[in-house]
Amino acid sequence: MAEPQQVSSSSGKFAERYYDDYVVKMSARNTARTLERTAAVLDLCGAGRGRLLGVGAGNLSEGLAYKQAGFEVTVIDVTASLREQAEAAGLRFHQANLETDPLPGPYDVVCCMEVLEHLLDPLGALKKLAGAAAPGGRLFVSLPEEFHAVARLRVLVGRPAFSHYNWPHIRFFNLRAARELAADAGLEIVAVRHMPLVPPRMGWLHPLGRLLGRLLPGLFTISHVFELRPAGGAVATSSANRRL
């Protein structure tokens, strides 16, 4: 009988391969959308004051935008691929798996943009994020609108984006699912900004896309940026987080 194959050595490197092959390249292609979400966060929380935790390094454009706005920024990511680049740019870098590792903290602002849809346990991760915020701190989370108008049309013609075997989203959100996630985490939505389906590069159509996104967010947005806080104003804490 043949010996069973040992797969641990290759699977152990999956996170690094996934990050390098997908996240960094995808982030570089979508910097304009990343900065649009970042602008929404800054519009809600104002100029930089205090410590900010950015979850997911991307291509560092988000963290650099927060730093430019005046925050003292720490970026965490599952791999250390961009550690040197981040630190050279004046960002603190902490390697951590959001689902399994404790988070540094506490922070005045915690931002998690377009990350939870990639996780097996977004509920547990959201609770951990809430625990990383200092008493009176701010928590911002961005989730995709998976069922916008274009996505629905693609399903109708049998070409949904998620039909690819390596599709990176493993949890699917819309506004209702996002609200349910927040409620189950013991959080309430303070504010929401709808990111238009029409990309910024489309010039004069972009303002029209923003209007459509506000009127019909379930159809004409690509993601939603939420400000969350503990329901009832209680302070969220988590033993899974620690100060680093």
CYANA upper distance limits for C-alpha pairs under 8 A (distance plus 0.5 A):
  7 VAL  CA     11 SER  CA      6.52
  8 SER  CA     12 GLY  CA      6.17
  9 SER  CA     13 LYS  CA      7.50
 10 SER  CA     14 PHE  CA      7.34
 13 LYS  CA     17 ARG  CA      6.85
 14 PHE  CA     18 TYR  CA      6.38
 15 ALA  CA     19 TYR  CA      6.47
 15 ALA  CA     78 VAL  CA      7.71
 15 ALA  CA     79 THR  CA      7.57
 16 GLU  CA     20 ASP  CA      6.63
 16 GLU  CA     79 THR  CA      6.56
 16 GLU  CA     81 SER  CA      8.26
 17 ARG  CA     21 ASP  CA      6.32
 18 TYR  CA     22 TYR  CA      6.13
 18 TYR  CA     23 VAL  CA      7.53
 19 TYR  CA     23 VAL  CA      5.38
 19 TYR  CA     24 VAL  CA      6.87
 19 TYR  CA     79 THR  CA      7.86
 20 ASP  CA     24 VAL  CA      6.22
 20 ASP  CA     25 LYS  CA      7.70
 20 ASP  CA     81 SER  CA      8.13
 21 ASP  CA     25 LYS  CA      7.00
 22 TYR  CA     26 MET  CA      6.16
 23 VAL  CA     27 SER  CA      6.35
 23 VAL  CA     58 GLY  CA      6.62
 24 VAL  CA     28 ALA  CA      6.72
 24 VAL  CA     58 GLY  CA      6.02
 24 VAL  CA     59 ASN  CA      5.94
 25 LYS  CA     29 ARG  CA      7.00
 25 LYS  CA     59 ASN  CA      8.47
 26 MET  CA     30 ASN  CA      6.78
 27 SER  CA     31 THR  CA      6.36
 27 SER  CA     34 THR  CA      8.21
 27 SER  CA     58 GLY  CA      5.95
 27 SER  CA     59 ASN  CA      6.07
 28 ALA  CA     58 GLY  CA      8.50
 28 ALA  CA     59 ASN  CA      6.60
 30 ASN  CA     34 THR  CA      6.79
 31 THR  CA     35 LEU  CA      6.60
 31 THR  CA     61 SER  CA      7.37
 32 ALA  CA     36 GLU  CA      6.70
 32 ALA  CA    199 PRO  CA      8.49
 32 ALA  CA    200 PRO  CA      7.13
 32 ALA  CA    201 ARG  CA      8.39
 33 ARG  CA     37 ARG  CA      6.90
 33 ARG  CA    199 PRO  CA      7.59
 33 ARG  CA    200 PRO  CA      7.68
 34 THR  CA     38 THR  CA      6.72
 34 THR  CA     61 SER  CA      7.99
 34 THR  CA     62 GLU  CA      7.02
 35 LEU  CA     39 ALA  CA      6.46
 35 LEU  CA     61 SER  CA      7.72
 35 LEU  CA     62 GLU  CA      6.86
 35 LEU  CA     65 ALA  CA      8.05
 36 GLU  CA     40 ALA  CA      6.89
 36 GLU  CA    195 MET  CA      8.06
 37 ARG  CA     41 VAL  CA      6.98
 37 ARG  CA    113 MET  CA      8.26
 37 ARG  CA    142 SER  CA      8.26
 37 ARG  CA    195 MET  CA      7.56
 37 ARG  CA    225 VAL  CA      7.31
 38 THR  CA     42 LEU  CA      6.79
 38 THR  CA     62 GLU  CA      6.76
 38 THR  CA     65 ALA  CA      7.77
 38 THR  CA     66 TYR  CA      8.15
 39 ALA  CA     43 ASP  CA      6.48
 40 ALA  CA     44 LEU  CA      6.82
 40 ALA  CA    193 ARG  CA      7.12
 40 ALA  CA    225 VAL  CA      7.76
 41 VAL  CA     45 CYS  CA      6.67
 41 VAL  CA    140 PHE  CA      7.48
 41 VAL  CA    225 VAL  CA      7.97
 42 LEU  CA     46 GLY  CA      5.68
 42 LEU  CA     47 ALA  CA      7.24
 42 LEU  CA     66 TYR  CA      8.36
 42 LEU  CA     69 ALA  CA      8.45
 44 LEU  CA    227 GLU  CA      8.49
 45 CYS  CA    138 ARG  CA      8.28
 47 ALA  CA     69 ALA  CA      6.39
 47 ALA  CA     70 GLY  CA      7.06
 48 GLY  CA     66 TYR  CA      7.80
 48 GLY  CA     67 LYS  CA      8.30
 48 GLY  CA     69 ALA  CA      5.72
 48 GLY  CA     70 GLY  CA      4.56
 48 GLY  CA     71 PHE  CA      4.91
 49 ARG  CA     70 GLY  CA      7.00
 49 ARG  CA     71 PHE  CA      6.10
 49 ARG  CA     72 GLU  CA      8.41
 49 ARG  CA    108 ASP  CA      8.36
 50 GLY  CA     71 PHE  CA      6.23
 50 GLY  CA     72 GLU  CA      6.58
 50 GLY  CA    107 TYR  CA      8.24
 50 GLY  CA    108 ASP  CA      6.38
 50 GLY  CA    109 VAL  CA      8.32
 51 ARG  CA     71 PHE  CA      6.47
 51 ARG  CA     72 GLU  CA      5.29
 51 ARG  CA     73 VAL  CA      6.58
 51 ARG  CA     74 THR  CA      8.17
 51 ARG  CA    107 TYR  CA      5.77
 51 ARG  CA    108 ASP  CA      5.77
 51 ARG  CA    109 VAL  CA      6.98
 52 LEU  CA     66 TYR  CA      8.46
 52 LEU  CA     71 PHE  CA      6.63
 52 LEU  CA     72 GLU  CA      6.44
 52 LEU  CA     73 VAL  CA      5.39
 52 LEU  CA     74 THR  CA      6.75
 52 LEU  CA    107 TYR  CA      6.20
 52 LEU  CA    108 ASP  CA      6.45
 52 LEU  CA    109 VAL  CA      5.14
 52 LEU  CA    110 VAL  CA      6.25
 52 LEU  CA    111 CYS  CA      8.02
 53 LEU  CA     73 VAL  CA      6.46
 53 LEU  CA     74 THR  CA      5.45
 53 LEU  CA     75 VAL  CA      6.42
 53 LEU  CA     76 ILE  CA      8.01
 53 LEU  CA    107 TYR  CA      6.91
 53 LEU  CA    109 VAL  CA      6.81
 53 LEU  CA    110 VAL  CA      5.29
 53 LEU  CA    111 CYS  CA      6.59
 54 GLY  CA     62 GLU  CA      8.40
 54 GLY  CA     63 GLY  CA      6.90
 54 GLY  CA     73 VAL  CA      7.59
 54 GLY  CA     74 THR  CA      6.67
 54 GLY  CA     75 VAL  CA      5.24
 54 GLY  CA     76 ILE  CA      6.90
 54 GLY  CA    110 VAL  CA      6.77
 54 GLY  CA    111 CYS  CA      5.48
 54 GLY  CA    112 CYS  CA      6.67
 55 VAL  CA     75 VAL  CA      6.48
 55 VAL  CA     76 ILE  CA      5.69
 55 VAL  CA     77 ASP  CA      6.95
 55 VAL  CA    110 VAL  CA      8.29
 55 VAL  CA    111 CYS  CA      6.66
 55 VAL  CA    112 CYS  CA      5.41
 55 VAL  CA    113 MET  CA      7.64
 55 VAL  CA    115 VAL  CA      8.16
 56 GLY  CA     75 VAL  CA      7.31
 56 GLY  CA     76 ILE  CA      6.26
 56 GLY  CA     77 ASP  CA      5.35
 56 GLY  CA     78 VAL  CA      8.15
 56 GLY  CA    112 CYS  CA      7.60
 56 GLY  CA    113 MET  CA      8.02
 56 GLY  CA    115 VAL  CA      7.38
 57 ALA  CA     62 GLU  CA      8.30
 57 ALA  CA     63 GLY  CA      7.87
 57 ALA  CA     75 VAL  CA      6.52
 57 ALA  CA     76 ILE  CA      6.87
 57 ALA  CA     77 ASP  CA      6.12
 57 ALA  CA     82 LEU  CA      8.07
 58 GLY  CA     62 GLU  CA      8.13
 60 LEU  CA     64 LEU  CA      6.58
 60 LEU  CA     86 ALA  CA      7.43
 61 SER  CA     65 ALA  CA      6.64
 62 GLU  CA     66 TYR  CA      6.97
 63 GLY  CA     67 LYS  CA      6.73
 63 GLY  CA     73 VAL  CA      7.08
 63 GLY  CA     74 THR  CA      8.32
 63 GLY  CA     75 VAL  CA      7.25
 63 GLY  CA     91 LEU  CA      7.84
 64 LEU  CA     68 GLN  CA      6.57
 64 LEU  CA     89 ALA  CA      8.20
 64 LEU  CA     91 LEU  CA      8.03
 65 ALA  CA     69 ALA  CA      6.76
 66 TYR  CA     70 GLY  CA      7.11
 66 TYR  CA     71 PHE  CA      6.28
 66 TYR  CA     73 VAL  CA      7.45
 67 LYS  CA     71 PHE  CA      5.41
 67 LYS  CA     72 GLU  CA      6.70
 67 LYS  CA     73 VAL  CA      6.45
 67 LYS  CA     91 LEU  CA      8.12
 72 GLU  CA     91 LEU  CA      8.21
 73 VAL  CA     91 LEU  CA      6.13
 73 VAL  CA     92 ARG  CA      6.72
 74 THR  CA     91 LEU  CA      6.39
 74 THR  CA     92 ARG  CA      4.90
 74 THR  CA     93 PHE  CA      6.11
 74 THR  CA     94 HIS  CA      7.62
 75 VAL  CA     91 LEU  CA      7.40
 75 VAL  CA     92 ARG  CA      6.57
 75 VAL  CA     93 PHE  CA      5.43
 75 VAL  CA     94 HIS  CA      6.71
 76 ILE  CA     93 PHE  CA      6.30
 76 ILE  CA     94 HIS  CA      5.19
 76 ILE  CA     95 GLN  CA      5.93
 76 ILE  CA     96 ALA  CA      6.61
 77 ASP  CA     93 PHE  CA      8.50
 77 ASP  CA     94 HIS  CA      7.30
 77 ASP  CA     95 GLN  CA      5.70
 77 ASP  CA     96 ALA  CA      6.15
 77 ASP  CA     97 ASN  CA      7.27
 77 ASP  CA     98 LEU  CA      8.48
 78 VAL  CA     95 GLN  CA      6.15
 78 VAL  CA     96 ALA  CA      5.51
 78 VAL  CA     97 ASN  CA      5.24
 78 VAL  CA     98 LEU  CA      7.89
 79 THR  CA     95 GLN  CA      6.44
 79 THR  CA     96 ALA  CA      7.88
 80 ALA  CA     94 HIS  CA      8.46
 80 ALA  CA     95 GLN  CA      6.40
 82 LEU  CA     86 ALA  CA      6.39
 83 ARG  CA     87 GLU  CA      6.60
 83 ARG  CA     93 PHE  CA      6.40
 84 GLU  CA     88 ALA  CA      6.49
 85 GLN  CA     89 ALA  CA      6.82
 86 ALA  CA     90 GLY  CA      7.04
 86 ALA  CA     91 LEU  CA      5.68
 86 ALA  CA     92 ARG  CA      7.41
 86 ALA  CA     93 PHE  CA      7.14
 87 GLU  CA     91 LEU  CA      5.44
 87 GLU  CA     92 ARG  CA      6.29
 87 GLU  CA     93 PHE  CA      7.16
 94 HIS  CA    104 PRO  CA      8.49
 96 ALA  CA    101 ASP  CA      6.24
 96 ALA  CA    102 PRO  CA      7.93
 96 ALA  CA    103 LEU  CA      7.65
 97 ASN  CA    101 ASP  CA      5.75
 98 LEU  CA    102 PRO  CA      8.00
 98 LEU  CA    103 LEU  CA      7.85
 98 LEU  CA    125 ALA  CA      6.68
 99 GLU  CA    119 LEU  CA      7.94
 99 GLU  CA    121 ASP  CA      7.44
 99 GLU  CA    124 GLY  CA      7.70
 99 GLU  CA    125 ALA  CA      6.17
101 ASP  CA    240 ALA  CA      8.03
102 PRO  CA    240 ALA  CA      5.56
102 PRO  CA    241 ASN  CA      5.02
102 PRO  CA    242 ARG  CA      6.77
103 LEU  CA    128 LYS  CA      8.13
103 LEU  CA    129 LEU  CA      8.43
103 LEU  CA    132 ALA  CA      7.12
103 LEU  CA    240 ALA  CA      7.74
103 LEU  CA    241 ASN  CA      5.22
103 LEU  CA    242 ARG  CA      6.57
103 LEU  CA    243 ARG  CA      8.12
104 PRO  CA    132 ALA  CA      7.41
104 PRO  CA    241 ASN  CA      6.83
104 PRO  CA    242 ARG  CA      5.96
104 PRO  CA    243 ARG  CA      5.40
104 PRO  CA    244 LEU  CA      5.46
105 GLY  CA    132 ALA  CA      5.66
105 GLY  CA    133 ALA  CA      7.45
105 GLY  CA    134 ALA  CA      8.03
105 GLY  CA    241 ASN  CA      7.45
105 GLY  CA    242 ARG  CA      6.46
105 GLY  CA    243 ARG  CA      5.00
105 GLY  CA    244 LEU  CA      6.92
106 PRO  CA    131 GLY  CA      8.25
106 PRO  CA    132 ALA  CA      5.46
106 PRO  CA    133 ALA  CA      5.68
106 PRO  CA    134 ALA  CA      5.24
106 PRO  CA    242 ARG  CA      8.10
106 PRO  CA    243 ARG  CA      6.70
107 TYR  CA    132 ALA  CA      6.71
107 TYR  CA    133 ALA  CA      5.37
107 TYR  CA    134 ALA  CA      5.68
107 TYR  CA    137 GLY  CA      7.30
108 ASP  CA    133 ALA  CA      6.54
108 ASP  CA    134 ALA  CA      6.10
108 ASP  CA    136 GLY  CA      8.12
108 ASP  CA    137 GLY  CA      5.03
108 ASP  CA    138 ARG  CA      6.71
109 VAL  CA    133 ALA  CA      6.91
109 VAL  CA    134 ALA  CA      8.47
109 VAL  CA    137 GLY  CA      6.15
109 VAL  CA    138 ARG  CA      5.16
109 VAL  CA    139 LEU  CA      6.39
109 VAL  CA    140 PHE  CA      8.22
110 VAL  CA    129 LEU  CA      7.57
110 VAL  CA    130 ALA  CA      8.44
110 VAL  CA    132 ALA  CA      7.63
110 VAL  CA    133 ALA  CA      6.59
110 VAL  CA    137 GLY  CA      8.33
110 VAL  CA    138 ARG  CA      6.74
110 VAL  CA    139 LEU  CA      5.35
110 VAL  CA    140 PHE  CA      6.68
111 CYS  CA    139 LEU  CA      6.58
111 CYS  CA    140 PHE  CA      5.28
111 CYS  CA    141 VAL  CA      6.44
112 CYS  CA    116 LEU  CA      8.33
112 CYS  CA    140 PHE  CA      6.78
112 CYS  CA    141 VAL  CA      5.32
112 CYS  CA    142 SER  CA      6.87
113 MET  CA    140 PHE  CA      8.23
113 MET  CA    141 VAL  CA      6.03
113 MET  CA    142 SER  CA      4.95
113 MET  CA    143 LEU  CA      7.44
113 MET  CA    225 VAL  CA      8.31
114 GLU  CA    141 VAL  CA      8.12
114 GLU  CA    142 SER  CA      5.77
114 GLU  CA    143 LEU  CA      5.82
114 GLU  CA    144 PRO  CA      7.11
115 VAL  CA    119 LEU  CA      7.81
115 VAL  CA    142 SER  CA      8.28
115 VAL  CA    143 LEU  CA      8.06
116 LEU  CA    122 PRO  CA      5.61
116 LEU  CA    125 ALA  CA      7.89
116 LEU  CA    126 LEU  CA      8.28
116 LEU  CA    143 LEU  CA      7.63
116 LEU  CA    171 ARG  CA      8.29
117 GLU  CA    122 PRO  CA      7.49
117 GLU  CA    143 LEU  CA      7.55
117 GLU  CA    144 PRO  CA      8.16
117 GLU  CA    169 HIS  CA      5.86
117 GLU  CA    170 ILE  CA      6.54
117 GLU  CA    171 ARG  CA      5.27
117 GLU  CA    172 PHE  CA      6.92
117 GLU  CA    173 PHE  CA      7.88
118 HIS  CA    168 PRO  CA      6.73
118 HIS  CA    169 HIS  CA      5.37
118 HIS  CA    170 ILE  CA      5.99
118 HIS  CA    171 ARG  CA      7.07
119 LEU  CA    169 HIS  CA      8.43
119 LEU  CA    170 ILE  CA      7.14
119 LEU  CA    171 ARG  CA      7.57
120 LEU  CA    170 ILE  CA      7.45
120 LEU  CA    171 ARG  CA      7.81
121 ASP  CA    125 ALA  CA      6.86
122 PRO  CA    126 LEU  CA      6.49
123 LEU  CA    127 LYS  CA      6.85
123 LEU  CA    181 LEU  CA      6.89
123 LEU  CA    184 ASP  CA      7.90
123 LEU  CA    185 ALA  CA      6.75
124 GLY  CA    128 LYS  CA      6.80
124 GLY  CA    185 ALA  CA      8.31
125 ALA  CA    129 LEU  CA      6.69
126 LEU  CA    130 ALA  CA      6.75
126 LEU  CA    182 ALA  CA      8.45
126 LEU  CA    185 ALA  CA      7.22
127 LYS  CA    131 GLY  CA      6.83
127 LYS  CA    185 ALA  CA      6.17
127 LYS  CA    238 SER  CA      7.99
128 LYS  CA    132 ALA  CA      6.93
128 LYS  CA    238 SER  CA      6.65
128 LYS  CA    240 ALA  CA      7.18
128 LYS  CA    241 ASN  CA      7.34
129 LEU  CA    133 ALA  CA      7.46
129 LEU  CA    139 LEU  CA      8.21
130 ALA  CA    139 LEU  CA      7.19
130 ALA  CA    229 ARG  CA      8.25
130 ALA  CA    230 PRO  CA      8.31
130 ALA  CA    236 ALA  CA      6.24
130 ALA  CA    237 THR  CA      7.50
130 ALA  CA    238 SER  CA      8.30
131 GLY  CA    236 ALA  CA      5.66
131 GLY  CA    237 THR  CA      4.66
131 GLY  CA    238 SER  CA      5.09
131 GLY  CA    239 SER  CA      8.47
131 GLY  CA    241 ASN  CA      7.11
132 ALA  CA    237 THR  CA      7.81
132 ALA  CA    238 SER  CA      7.93
132 ALA  CA    241 ASN  CA      6.74
132 ALA  CA    242 ARG  CA      8.45
133 ALA  CA    137 GLY  CA      5.70
133 ALA  CA    138 ARG  CA      7.11
133 ALA  CA    139 LEU  CA      7.31
133 ALA  CA    236 ALA  CA      7.98
133 ALA  CA    237 THR  CA      8.49
135 PRO  CA    235 VAL  CA      6.13
135 PRO  CA    236 ALA  CA      7.98
136 GLY  CA    235 VAL  CA      7.74
138 ARG  CA    227 GLU  CA      7.78
138 ARG  CA    228 LEU  CA      7.83
138 ARG  CA    229 ARG  CA      7.63
139 LEU  CA    227 GLU  CA      6.24
139 LEU  CA    228 LEU  CA      5.92
139 LEU  CA    229 ARG  CA      7.10
140 PHE  CA    225 VAL  CA      7.38
140 PHE  CA    226 PHE  CA      6.06
140 PHE  CA    227 GLU  CA      5.04
140 PHE  CA    228 LEU  CA      6.67
141 VAL  CA    225 VAL  CA      6.27
141 VAL  CA    226 PHE  CA      5.74
141 VAL  CA    227 GLU  CA      7.04
141 VAL  CA    228 LEU  CA      8.01
142 SER  CA    223 SER  CA      7.23
142 SER  CA    224 HIS  CA      5.96
142 SER  CA    225 VAL  CA      4.74
142 SER  CA    226 PHE  CA      6.55
143 LEU  CA    173 PHE  CA      7.34
143 LEU  CA    174 ASN  CA      8.43
143 LEU  CA    178 ALA  CA      7.70
143 LEU  CA    223 SER  CA      6.03
143 LEU  CA    224 HIS  CA      6.00
143 LEU  CA    225 VAL  CA      7.18
144 PRO  CA    172 PHE  CA      8.45
144 PRO  CA    173 PHE  CA      6.70
144 PRO  CA    174 ASN  CA      7.42
144 PRO  CA    222 ILE  CA      6.35
144 PRO  CA    223 SER  CA      4.41
144 PRO  CA    224 HIS  CA      6.75
145 GLU  CA    173 PHE  CA      6.40
145 GLU  CA    174 ASN  CA      5.25
145 GLU  CA    175 LEU  CA      7.51
145 GLU  CA    218 GLY  CA      7.56
145 GLU  CA    221 THR  CA      6.93
145 GLU  CA    222 ILE  CA      5.55
145 GLU  CA    223 SER  CA      5.23
145 GLU  CA    224 HIS  CA      7.41
146 GLU  CA    151 ALA  CA      7.42
146 GLU  CA    172 PHE  CA      6.63
146 GLU  CA    173 PHE  CA      6.24
146 GLU  CA    174 ASN  CA      6.44
146 GLU  CA    222 ILE  CA      7.78
146 GLU  CA    223 SER  CA      8.48
147 PHE  CA    151 ALA  CA      5.99
147 PHE  CA    152 ARG  CA      6.45
147 PHE  CA    173 PHE  CA      8.49
147 PHE  CA    174 ASN  CA      7.11
147 PHE  CA    218 GLY  CA      7.55
147 PHE  CA    219 LEU  CA      7.56
148 HIS  CA    152 ARG  CA      6.77
148 HIS  CA    197 LEU  CA      8.32
148 HIS  CA    218 GLY  CA      6.37
148 HIS  CA    219 LEU  CA      4.73
148 HIS  CA    220 PHE  CA      6.32
148 HIS  CA    221 THR  CA      6.84
148 HIS  CA    222 ILE  CA      7.19
149 ALA  CA    153 LEU  CA      6.84
149 ALA  CA    219 LEU  CA      5.26
149 ALA  CA    220 PHE  CA      6.76
150 VAL  CA    154 ARG  CA      6.74
151 ALA  CA    155 VAL  CA      6.85
151 ALA  CA    160 PRO  CA      7.11
151 ALA  CA    161 ALA  CA      7.96
152 ARG  CA    156 LEU  CA      6.85
152 ARG  CA    160 PRO  CA      8.46
153 LEU  CA    157 VAL  CA      6.95
154 ARG  CA    158 GLY  CA      6.68
154 ARG  CA    159 ARG  CA      5.46
154 ARG  CA    160 PRO  CA      5.39
154 ARG  CA    161 ALA  CA      7.95
155 VAL  CA    159 ARG  CA      6.12
155 VAL  CA    160 PRO  CA      5.19
159 ARG  CA    163 SER  CA      7.56
161 ALA  CA    167 TRP  CA      7.94
162 PHE  CA    167 TRP  CA      5.94
162 PHE  CA    169 HIS  CA      8.19
163 SER  CA    167 TRP  CA      7.71
173 PHE  CA    177 ALA  CA      5.83
173 PHE  CA    178 ALA  CA      6.56
174 ASN  CA    178 ALA  CA      6.55
174 ASN  CA    218 GLY  CA      7.63
175 LEU  CA    179 ARG  CA      6.70
175 LEU  CA    218 GLY  CA      7.46
175 LEU  CA    224 HIS  CA      8.28
176 ARG  CA    180 GLU  CA      6.74
177 ALA  CA    181 LEU  CA      6.63
178 ALA  CA    182 ALA  CA      6.78
179 ARG  CA    183 ALA  CA      6.67
179 ARG  CA    189 ILE  CA      8.17
180 GLU  CA    184 ASP  CA      6.56
181 LEU  CA    185 ALA  CA      6.75
182 ALA  CA    186 GLY  CA      6.99
182 ALA  CA    187 LEU  CA      5.56
182 ALA  CA    188 GLU  CA      6.72
182 ALA  CA    189 ILE  CA      7.84
182 ALA  CA    228 LEU  CA      8.14
183 ALA  CA    187 LEU  CA      5.78
183 ALA  CA    188 GLU  CA      6.71
186 GLY  CA    230 PRO  CA      6.44
186 GLY  CA    231 ALA  CA      6.16
187 LEU  CA    228 LEU  CA      6.59
187 LEU  CA    229 ARG  CA      5.81
187 LEU  CA    230 PRO  CA      4.82
187 LEU  CA    231 ALA  CA      5.20
188 GLU  CA    228 LEU  CA      6.03
188 GLU  CA    229 ARG  CA      6.03
188 GLU  CA    230 PRO  CA      6.58
188 GLU  CA    231 ALA  CA      5.53
189 ILE  CA    226 PHE  CA      7.01
189 ILE  CA    227 GLU  CA      6.41
189 ILE  CA    228 LEU  CA      5.19
189 ILE  CA    229 ARG  CA      7.21
190 VAL  CA    226 PHE  CA      7.88
190 VAL  CA    227 GLU  CA      5.83
190 VAL  CA    228 LEU  CA      6.00
190 VAL  CA    229 ARG  CA      7.30
191 ALA  CA    226 PHE  CA      6.30
191 ALA  CA    227 GLU  CA      5.65
191 ALA  CA    228 LEU  CA      7.90
192 VAL  CA    224 HIS  CA      7.16
192 VAL  CA    225 VAL  CA      5.98
192 VAL  CA    226 PHE  CA      4.97
192 VAL  CA    227 GLU  CA      6.81
193 ARG  CA    224 HIS  CA      6.26
193 ARG  CA    225 VAL  CA      5.56
193 ARG  CA    226 PHE  CA      7.09
194 HIS  CA    210 ARG  CA      8.34
194 HIS  CA    213 GLY  CA      6.69
194 HIS  CA    214 ARG  CA      6.97
194 HIS  CA    217 PRO  CA      7.07
194 HIS  CA    221 THR  CA      6.61
194 HIS  CA    222 ILE  CA      8.34
194 HIS  CA    223 SER  CA      6.80
194 HIS  CA    224 HIS  CA      5.15
194 HIS  CA    225 VAL  CA      6.93
195 MET  CA    210 ARG  CA      7.62
195 MET  CA    213 GLY  CA      7.46
195 MET  CA    221 THR  CA      5.83
195 MET  CA    222 ILE  CA      6.33
195 MET  CA    223 SER  CA      5.77
195 MET  CA    224 HIS  CA      6.29
195 MET  CA    225 VAL  CA      7.97
196 PRO  CA    206 HIS  CA      8.08
196 PRO  CA    209 GLY  CA      5.89
196 PRO  CA    210 ARG  CA      5.46
196 PRO  CA    212 LEU  CA      8.10
196 PRO  CA    213 GLY  CA      5.73
196 PRO  CA    220 PHE  CA      6.59
196 PRO  CA    221 THR  CA      4.81
196 PRO  CA    222 ILE  CA      6.37
196 PRO  CA    223 SER  CA      8.00
197 LEU  CA    209 GLY  CA      6.96
197 LEU  CA    210 ARG  CA      8.44
197 LEU  CA    213 GLY  CA      7.72
197 LEU  CA    220 PHE  CA      5.70
197 LEU  CA    221 THR  CA      4.86
197 LEU  CA    222 ILE  CA      5.21
197 LEU  CA    223 SER  CA      8.48
198 VAL  CA    202 MET  CA      7.45
198 VAL  CA    205 LEU  CA      7.60
198 VAL  CA    206 HIS  CA      6.10
198 VAL  CA    209 GLY  CA      5.65
198 VAL  CA    210 ARG  CA      8.13
198 VAL  CA    220 PHE  CA      8.28
198 VAL  CA    221 THR  CA      8.34
199 PRO  CA    206 HIS  CA      6.87
200 PRO  CA    206 HIS  CA      6.16
201 ARG  CA    206 HIS  CA      8.17
202 MET  CA    206 HIS  CA      6.31
204 TRP  CA    208 LEU  CA      7.88
205 LEU  CA    209 GLY  CA      6.67
206 HIS  CA    210 ARG  CA      6.76
207 PRO  CA    211 LEU  CA      6.86
208 LEU  CA    212 LEU  CA      6.76
209 GLY  CA    213 GLY  CA      6.50
209 GLY  CA    220 PHE  CA      7.55
210 ARG  CA    214 ARG  CA      6.79
211 LEU  CA    215 LEU  CA      6.80
212 LEU  CA    216 LEU  CA      6.29
212 LEU  CA    217 PRO  CA      7.81
212 LEU  CA    220 PHE  CA      6.43
213 GLY  CA    217 PRO  CA      5.09
213 GLY  CA    218 GLY  CA      8.33
213 GLY  CA    219 LEU  CA      7.82
213 GLY  CA    220 PHE  CA      5.18
213 GLY  CA    221 THR  CA      5.59
216 LEU  CA    220 PHE  CA      6.54
216 LEU  CA    221 THR  CA      8.44
217 PRO  CA    221 THR  CA      5.80
229 ARG  CA    233 GLY  CA      7.37
230 PRO  CA    234 ALA  CA      5.88
230 PRO  CA    235 VAL  CA      6.75
230 PRO  CA    236 ALA  CA      6.53
